[in-house]
C-alpha cells in the first residue's frame, strides 16, 4: 500500500507544479502585453530642415522606465546608437548639435521618447529603432522609417542644333539637386530618341538628372511644342516645363506667278521662287528642264524673281528654281503652257440692237422732259408780261367816252 500512496502523492504534486508554471507564464504574457511602444512608422523631412521621430510608451501599469535608446540600422546590418537617455544621468547623443530628445528630462516622466533631428542630411535617411526599457516588464521597441527629400530644381530649354542633317540634341531638361533623383519624361508629337545622364548634385547626397531629346532636324518638327515633365516625391503634382523647338532645315521650294492663263502676246510677267527654310536661302538659281534660260528672261532682286519679257516662245517650257542654304538645297518647277489669246481673253463684241434702242429711248425721254420744262417756263413769262401791261393803263374822258390812256415808258 505504501508504494501506491507515494506514487499518488507524486502525481498530485507534479500536476500542481504544472498548473503553477502555466499560471506564471500567463501572468508574464499578460504583463508583457499591457505595455507597448507607439510610433509613427513613417517620418519625412527636407534636406537642411528638421523633423521629429515620434515614440512613446503606452502602459496601464505603473512601470519604471530605466532607459530610452534610439538606434539606426545601417546597410551592413549593424545598429549603432544614436541617442540614449538615462533617468538620472541624462542624455548621451552621438551628434548633440543636431539631435536631441524632444521632451525627456532628468527625474521626470520618460514615457515620451520622441527624438528631434535638425539640419537634415541625406545620410540621416534610414530605419530607426526606438527602444524603451522598463522594470519589471523588460524592453519594448518599434521602428520608424525616416525619409529625407531634396526638392529638385527643374529647367528645360530648346537647343540650337548645328546646320547638319544628322541626329543631334534639340532639347534639354534638367532636374538638379534632387533626392531621390527626379524622374524625367518627354511629351511630344515628333519622332525622336531620348538619352539620360546622372551626375552628383551640388548638395551632398543629391543627384542631378539631365535628359536630352535627339532627332534629325526637319521643317515638320520646327516650331513644335513639347513638354518636359518631372516627377518627384516632394511634388504634389508633376512639374511641367513647356518649350518650343527651333530647328534648321534645308529649303523647300515652290514657284508662283503662273496660273495657267498665259497667252501669245502677253508681256512682262514674273515667276517667283518661294523658298521656306531655316536659315534663309543664300543663293537662288534658275534654269529650264532642257538647259539654259530663254533670252526673253532675266533675274530681279536677289535672284528669287524671274522677269519674262514675252511668253510667245515658252510653250511647254519647264522652269526650275533651286535655292541653297547652309543645310543643303531644294528645288521646285513649273510647266508653262502658252495658249492662243482667243482661249484666254473674252471676245470683242459690238453694241447690240437692244442697247441702241435703249439709248435712243433715253434720249427721247430727256428731250420730252426738257421741252415740257421749257414750255412751262415760256408760258409763265407771257402771263407775267400781260399783267404788267394792264397795270399801266389809265382812262380819260373824251366827249363823254372813256378812252384808255396808255403810258409808255420813254426809252432813253
Backbone torsions as a table, in degrees:
resi	resn	phi	psi	omega
1	UNK	NA	-38.4	-175.2
2	UNK	-61.1	-44.7	179.2
3	UNK	-62.9	-37.7	-179.7
4	UNK	-66.7	-40.8	178.4
5	UNK	-62.0	-39.1	179.8
6	UNK	-66.0	-39.3	179.5
7	UNK	-65.5	-38.3	179.8
8	UNK	-64.8	-43.0	178.7
9	UNK	-64.9	-34.3	-179.7
10	UNK	-65.3	-40.8	179.9
11	UNK	-66.8	-39.2	178.8
12	UNK	-64.1	-40.7	-178.9
13	UNK	-66.9	-39.8	-179.4
14	UNK	-65.9	-41.8	178.6
15	UNK	-63.7	-39.4	179.1
16	UNK	-65.6	-40.3	179.3
17	UNK	-64.9	-36.8	179.6
18	UNK	-66.0	-42.9	178.4
19	UNK	-62.6	-36.4	179.4
20	UNK	-66.3	-41.0	179.6
21	UNK	-66.7	-42.0	178.3
22	UNK	-63.0	-40.2	178.6
23	UNK	-65.0	-37.6	179.2
24	UNK	-65.5	-45.8	179.2
25	UNK	-61.5	-41.2	179.8
26	UNK	-63.6	-39.6	-179.6
27	UNK	-65.5	-41.9	179.6
28	UNK	-66.2	-41.0	179.7
29	UNK	-64.4	-40.2	179.4
30	UNK	-66.4	-41.8	179.5
31	UNK	-64.5	-42.5	179.4
32	UNK	-67.4	-31.6	-178.4
33	UNK	-78.1	-11.5	-177.8
34	UNK	-88.6	-4.2	173.9
35	UNK	-118.5	146.9	179.9
36	UNK	-153.1	152.3	175.8
37	UNK	-100.5	119.7	-178.0
38	UNK	-102.5	131.8	-179.6
39	UNK	-138.2	160.8	163.3
40	UNK	-91.7	112.1	-167.9
41	UNK	-65.1	-21.4	179.8
42	UNK	-126.3	131.8	177.6
43	UNK	-132.8	141.9	-178.8
44	UNK	-128.9	157.5	176.5
45	UNK	-162.0	164.7	-179.7
46	UNK	-107.5	151.0	-179.2
47	UNK	-54.0	125.9	-178.2
48	UNK	86.3	-10.3	179.9
49	UNK	-93.9	-157.3	-178.6
50	UNK	-136.5	162.2	178.5
51	UNK	-154.8	169.3	179.4
52	UNK	-127.7	130.8	172.9
53	UNK	-95.2	106.5	-174.4
54	UNK	-81.8	132.3	179.0
55	UNK	-156.7	135.1	179.0
56	UNK	-153.4	161.0	179.7
57	UNK	-97.6	130.4	175.4
58	UNK	-113.4	115.9	-178.3
59	UNK	-155.2	138.8	175.2
60	UNK	-88.6	-15.7	-178.9
61	UNK	-85.4	158.7	176.1
62	UNK	-88.1	89.5	-177.6
63	UNK	-107.1	159.1	178.2
64	UNK	-105.7	125.0	177.6
65	UNK	-86.1	121.7	-176.5
66	UNK	-97.9	-20.5	179.7
67	UNK	-171.5	144.8	171.5
68	UNK	-112.4	133.1	-177.1
69	UNK	-138.0	132.0	171.9
70	UNK	-114.2	129.6	178.0
71	UNK	-128.1	152.8	179.6
72	UNK	-118.5	132.2	179.3
73	UNK	-83.0	119.5	177.6
74	UNK	-88.5	159.0	-179.6
75	UNK	-57.6	-26.7	-179.3
76	UNK	-81.1	0.8	177.7
77	UNK	96.2	-6.5	-179.7
78	UNK	-78.2	163.2	-178.9
79	UNK	-128.5	71.2	179.8
80	UNK	-66.3	148.5	-179.9
81	UNK	-77.1	135.5	177.6
82	UNK	-100.3	-44.3	-178.7
83	UNK	-156.2	140.3	178.2
84	UNK	-131.5	140.2	177.1
85	UNK	-129.5	123.7	177.6
86	UNK	-105.1	137.6	-175.4
87	UNK	-56.3	-30.8	-177.8
88	UNK	-106.9	-34.6	-176.0
89	UNK	-89.3	-15.7	178.9
90	UNK	85.7	-161.3	-173.7
91	UNK	-83.9	151.7	170.7
92	UNK	-134.2	108.7	-169.8
93	UNK	-123.9	137.9	-177.8
94	UNK	-71.0	-31.7	179.7
95	UNK	-133.0	76.1	-172.3
96	UNK	-65.9	-18.6	179.6
97	UNK	-74.0	-24.1	-177.9
98	UNK	-115.7	-20.3	-172.9
99	UNK	-119.5	136.5	176.1
100	UNK	-156.8	155.9	173.6
101	UNK	-75.0	134.2	-172.6
102	UNK	-72.8	-37.9	-173.5
103	UNK	-124.1	-37.4	-170.0
104	UNK	-55.1	133.6	176.6
105	UNK	-138.5	156.3	-178.7
106	UNK	-63.0	138.6	177.4
107	UNK	62.1	20.6	175.5
108	UNK	-123.3	173.5	-178.8
109	UNK	-62.4	129.0	-175.7
110	UNK	-108.4	22.7	-177.6
111	UNK	-65.7	-27.8	177.3
112	UNK	-95.0	108.7	-177.1
113	UNK	-103.9	17.0	-175.2
114	UNK	-57.1	142.8	-176.1
115	UNK	-118.8	131.8	178.7
116	UNK	-104.3	134.7	178.2
117	UNK	-125.1	128.3	179.5
118	UNK	-114.6	169.2	-179.6
119	UNK	47.6	56.2	-173.7
120	UNK	-58.8	143.7	176.1
121	UNK	-119.6	160.5	178.8
122	UNK	-62.1	-35.7	-178.4
123	UNK	-71.2	-10.3	174.9
124	UNK	-71.7	-17.4	-177.9
125	UNK	-65.1	140.1	178.3
126	UNK	154.2	-169.8	-179.7
127	UNK	-100.4	125.9	179.0
128	UNK	-110.9	140.0	177.8
129	UNK	-108.9	121.6	176.2
130	UNK	-97.1	118.9	-177.5
131	UNK	-119.3	127.9	179.2
132	UNK	-119.8	118.5	179.1
133	UNK	-95.0	130.9	-178.5
134	UNK	-130.2	162.3	174.5
135	UNK	-125.2	128.6	13.0
136	UNK	-102.9	6.5	-170.5
137	UNK	-82.0	-12.0	178.9
138	UNK	96.0	-156.9	-173.9
139	UNK	-106.4	144.9	173.6
140	UNK	-131.2	150.1	-178.1
141	UNK	-146.0	161.9	175.6
142	UNK	-152.4	157.6	-174.2
143	UNK	-106.2	146.0	175.6
144	UNK	-125.3	130.7	178.9
145	UNK	-101.7	115.9	179.4
146	UNK	-97.4	126.3	175.1
147	UNK	-113.3	128.9	179.3
148	UNK	-109.5	122.8	-179.3
149	UNK	-107.7	143.7	168.6
150	UNK	-121.2	112.2	-176.5
151	UNK	-70.7	121.0	-176.8
152	UNK	-74.9	156.1	173.8
153	UNK	-102.5	124.6	-171.6
154	UNK	-112.5	136.3	176.2
155	UNK	-141.9	155.8	176.3
156	UNK	-144.0	146.8	-179.9
157	UNK	-151.0	148.4	173.0
158	UNK	-84.6	133.3	-179.5
159	UNK	-91.8	159.9	177.2
160	UNK	-101.0	99.1	-176.6
161	UNK	-67.4	160.0	175.6
162	UNK	-74.9	153.6	-177.0
163	UNK	-76.4	65.0	177.1
164	UNK	-138.0	147.9	178.7
165	UNK	-91.1	62.2	179.0
166	UNK	-128.8	151.7	175.5
167	UNK	-58.3	130.1	-178.7
168	UNK	-156.4	165.9	-178.6
169	UNK	-73.1	128.1	-179.3
170	UNK	-116.1	-14.5	179.0
171	UNK	-153.7	151.1	-178.5
172	UNK	-135.5	139.0	177.5
173	UNK	-128.6	131.5	-176.3
174	UNK	-123.4	130.4	170.4
175	UNK	-117.0	101.1	-167.9
176	UNK	-99.4	142.4	169.9
177	UNK	57.3	47.0	179.1
178	UNK	-103.8	151.2	169.8
179	UNK	-146.1	121.5	-10.8
180	UNK	-62.0	172.2	-177.4
181	UNK	-60.5	145.7	175.2
182	UNK	-66.4	152.4	179.5
183	UNK	-109.4	118.6	-172.1
184	UNK	-106.3	133.5	171.5
185	UNK	-133.7	157.9	179.9
186	UNK	-115.5	141.4	174.1
187	UNK	-121.0	117.3	-178.6
188	UNK	-160.1	164.0	176.9
189	UNK	-107.0	19.8	-179.4
190	UNK	-111.0	153.5	177.7
191	UNK	-85.3	119.2	-179.8
192	UNK	-158.2	174.2	177.2
193	UNK	-118.3	161.5	-176.0
194	UNK	-127.2	141.2	173.9
195	UNK	-137.8	147.7	-173.4
196	UNK	-133.0	144.9	176.1
197	UNK	-138.3	150.4	179.7
198	UNK	-123.1	145.5	177.0
199	UNK	-145.2	163.0	-178.0
200	UNK	-65.3	133.4	-179.7
201	UNK	-75.3	174.0	-178.9
202	UNK	-74.4	-20.5	176.3
203	UNK	-102.2	142.1	-179.3
204	UNK	-56.0	131.8	177.0
205	UNK	86.3	-2.4	-179.6
206	UNK	-98.9	165.3	-177.4
207	UNK	-133.4	139.2	173.8
208	UNK	-107.5	127.5	-179.3
209	UNK	-109.0	130.9	178.5
210	UNK	-122.5	124.8	179.9
211	UNK	-119.4	136.5	-179.4
212	UNK	-117.4	140.4	170.3
213	UNK	-102.8	124.8	-176.0
214	UNK	-121.9	146.2	177.2
215	UNK	-168.6	171.2	171.5
216	UNK	-85.3	124.3	-179.1
217	UNK	-56.5	142.1	179.5
218	UNK	-153.7	160.5	178.3
219	UNK	-68.5	-29.6	-179.9
220	UNK	-66.5	-34.2	-178.1
221	UNK	-87.8	-20.3	-179.7
222	UNK	-62.8	131.8	179.5
223	UNK	81.8	6.3	-178.3
224	UNK	-77.5	139.7	174.5
225	UNK	-84.9	128.0	175.5
226	UNK	-131.1	164.4	-176.2
227	UNK	-136.0	131.9	171.0
228	UNK	-99.0	125.5	-177.9
229	UNK	-115.2	129.4	179.9
230	UNK	-117.5	127.4	176.6
231	UNK	-110.4	143.3	-179.8
232	UNK	-157.6	150.2	-178.7
233	UNK	-61.6	-23.7	-178.2
234	UNK	-86.1	-6.0	-178.4
235	UNK	-94.5	137.8	172.9
236	UNK	-71.5	-30.7	175.6
237	UNK	-147.8	157.6	-177.2
238	UNK	-57.8	145.7	177.9
239	UNK	-92.3	120.1	-177.8
240	UNK	-106.3	131.8	-179.2
241	UNK	-119.4	98.8	-179.5
242	UNK	-82.1	152.3	175.4
243	UNK	-157.7	166.9	-178.0
244	UNK	-120.4	128.4	-179.9
245	UNK	-72.9	141.0	174.3
246	UNK	-127.9	104.0	-171.0
247	UNK	-122.0	141.1	174.1
248	UNK	-79.2	156.3	176.2
249	UNK	-160.0	155.6	-178.4
250	UNK	-73.6	166.6	-176.6
251	UNK	-63.2	141.4	169.5
252	UNK	-116.1	115.3	-163.1
253	UNK	-112.6	140.5	168.9
254	UNK	-140.8	158.6	-178.5
255	UNK	-116.8	129.3	178.9
256	UNK	-118.7	166.0	178.6
257	UNK	116.8	-20.5	178.8
258	UNK	-111.6	125.1	-178.5
259	UNK	-124.3	24.9	176.4
260	UNK	77.7	16.7	-175.8
261	UNK	-121.9	30.7	177.3
262	UNK	-88.4	141.3	-176.4
263	UNK	-138.2	163.3	-179.2
264	UNK	-63.3	129.7	-178.5
265	UNK	101.2	-9.5	178.6
266	UNK	-72.8	139.0	-177.4
267	UNK	-131.4	159.5	172.6
268	UNK	52.5	65.9	174.9
269	UNK	-114.2	161.4	-175.9
270	UNK	-124.5	144.0	165.5
271	UNK	-114.5	136.8	-178.1
272	UNK	-117.2	129.6	176.9
273	UNK	-90.0	106.2	-178.3
274	UNK	-98.0	111.4	-176.5
275	UNK	-115.2	124.4	176.0
276	UNK	-104.4	115.6	-176.0
277	UNK	-160.0	165.5	174.7
278	UNK	-144.4	115.1	0.4
279	UNK	-72.4	170.7	-178.4
280	UNK	-60.3	158.1	179.3
281	UNK	-62.0	145.8	177.0
282	UNK	-102.2	-12.7	-177.2
283	UNK	-155.8	142.4	174.5
284	UNK	-123.1	147.0	173.9
285	UNK	-143.3	143.3	-178.5
286	UNK	-116.9	147.6	175.1
287	UNK	-160.4	178.7	172.3
288	UNK	-116.0	166.2	-179.0
289	UNK	-65.7	-20.3	-178.4
290	UNK	-102.8	-1.5	179.6
291	UNK	143.9	-141.2	-175.7
292	UNK	-70.2	170.2	-179.2
293	UNK	-75.7	152.0	175.0
294	UNK	-65.5	159.8	-179.5
295	UNK	-67.5	-18.0	-177.5
296	UNK	-82.0	9.0	-177.0
297	UNK	-120.4	151.5	169.6
298	UNK	-157.5	158.4	-174.1
299	UNK	-79.8	157.0	172.9
300	UNK	-132.8	159.2	178.1
301	UNK	51.4	-126.9	-175.4
302	UNK	-91.3	15.0	-179.3
303	UNK	99.0	-4.5	-179.0
304	UNK	-81.9	-11.2	179.9
305	UNK	-115.4	136.4	178.1
306	UNK	-118.7	117.7	179.4
307	UNK	-93.5	130.8	179.6
308	UNK	-116.3	116.8	-175.1
309	UNK	-73.8	-35.9	176.8
310	UNK	-148.2	146.6	-174.5
311	UNK	-107.3	5.6	-171.1
312	UNK	-57.9	-34.2	-174.0
313	UNK	-105.1	21.4	-173.3
314	UNK	-108.1	12.1	-177.3
315	UNK	-60.8	132.1	-179.3
316	UNK	63.9	21.0	176.0
317	UNK	-82.9	133.8	177.6
318	UNK	-104.3	110.4	177.9
319	UNK	-88.6	138.5	-178.8
320	UNK	-124.6	129.2	174.5
321	UNK	-115.8	135.1	179.3
322	UNK	-121.8	129.7	177.9
323	UNK	-118.3	144.5	-175.1
324	UNK	-129.0	135.8	167.3
325	UNK	-133.9	-168.0	-172.8
326	UNK	-65.7	-23.5	-177.2
327	UNK	-92.3	-14.8	-178.6
328	UNK	151.9	-151.9	-175.9
329	UNK	-137.8	162.6	174.6
330	UNK	-148.0	155.2	-178.8
331	UNK	-141.7	154.7	176.2
332	UNK	-134.6	162.2	-178.6
333	UNK	-145.5	158.1	177.7
334	UNK	-144.6	140.5	179.3
335	UNK	-100.7	126.2	-177.7
336	UNK	-95.9	128.0	173.8
337	UNK	-116.9	115.5	-179.1
338	UNK	-96.9	124.1	-176.2
339	UNK	-108.5	170.4	173.1
340	UNK	-68.7	148.1	-178.5
341	UNK	-59.9	-33.5	-178.4
342	UNK	-66.2	-21.0	178.9
343	UNK	-81.7	-18.7	-175.3
344	UNK	-109.1	-50.2	-174.2
345	UNK	-80.6	147.6	176.5
346	UNK	-69.3	146.9	-178.0
347	UNK	-67.0	148.1	178.0
348	UNK	-79.8	128.2	-176.9
349	UNK	-125.6	145.2	175.6
350	UNK	-92.8	169.6	179.9
351	UNK	-68.0	134.0	180.0
352	UNK	-82.0	170.5	179.6
353	UNK	-59.1	-38.2	179.5
354	UNK	-60.0	-42.4	178.5
355	UNK	-63.2	-41.0	-177.9
356	UNK	-64.2	-45.5	179.5
357	UNK	-59.9	-41.4	-179.3
358	UNK	-63.1	-40.4	-179.2
359	UNK	-66.6	-45.0	179.8
360	UNK	-60.9	-41.3	179.9
361	UNK	-61.6	-42.4	179.3
362	UNK	-63.7	-39.3	179.9
363	UNK	-65.7	-40.7	179.0
364	UNK	-63.3	-44.3	178.9
365	UNK	-58.3	-46.7	-179.3
366	UNK	-61.6	-40.5	-179.9
367	UNK	-65.0	-43.7	179.1
368	UNK	-61.1	-46.8	-179.7
369	UNK	-60.2	-42.3	-179.5
370	UNK	-65.5	-38.5	179.5
371	UNK	-64.7	-42.9	179.4
372	UNK	-62.2	-43.3	179.8
373	UNK	-62.2	-42.4	-178.7
374	UNK	-66.6	-40.8	179.8
375	UNK	-62.5	-45.0	178.1
376	UNK	-61.8	-36.7	-179.9
377	UNK	-66.5	-44.6	-179.9
378	UNK	-65.3	-39.9	179.8
379	UNK	-63.6	-42.2	178.1
380	UNK	-62.6	-37.1	-179.5
381	UNK	-69.3	-37.0	-179.9
382	UNK	-65.7	-43.5	178.9
383	UNK	-61.0	-41.8	-179.0
384	UNK	-65.1	-34.3	-179.2
385	UNK	-70.0	-43.6	179.0
386	UNK	-63.8	-37.3	177.4
387	UNK	-61.2	-42.4	-179.9
388	UNK	-66.0	-36.1	-179.2
389	UNK	-65.6	-42.3	179.5
390	UNK	-64.3	-34.3	-179.9
391	UNK	-68.4	-21.4	-176.9
392	UNK	-95.1	4.4	-178.6
393	UNK	-85.9	134.7	175.7
394	UNK	-124.4	144.2	-178.9
395	UNK	-109.5	144.6	177.9
396	UNK	-138.8	153.9	-176.4
397	UNK	-90.4	127.5	176.9
398	UNK	-139.0	113.0	-178.2
399	UNK	55.8	37.9	176.7
400	UNK	76.6	9.4	178.9
401	UNK	-120.7	134.9	179.1
402	UNK	-78.1	124.3	-179.6
403	UNK	-118.4	127.2	178.8
404	UNK	-64.6	136.0	178.0
405	UNK	-108.7	103.7	-176.2
406	UNK	-88.9	125.0	178.0
407	UNK	-93.5	130.0	179.2
408	UNK	-112.5	148.1	179.0
409	UNK	-84.9	128.1	175.9
410	UNK	-76.7	130.2	176.7
411	UNK	-86.9	129.9	-178.8
412	UNK	-118.5	NA	NA
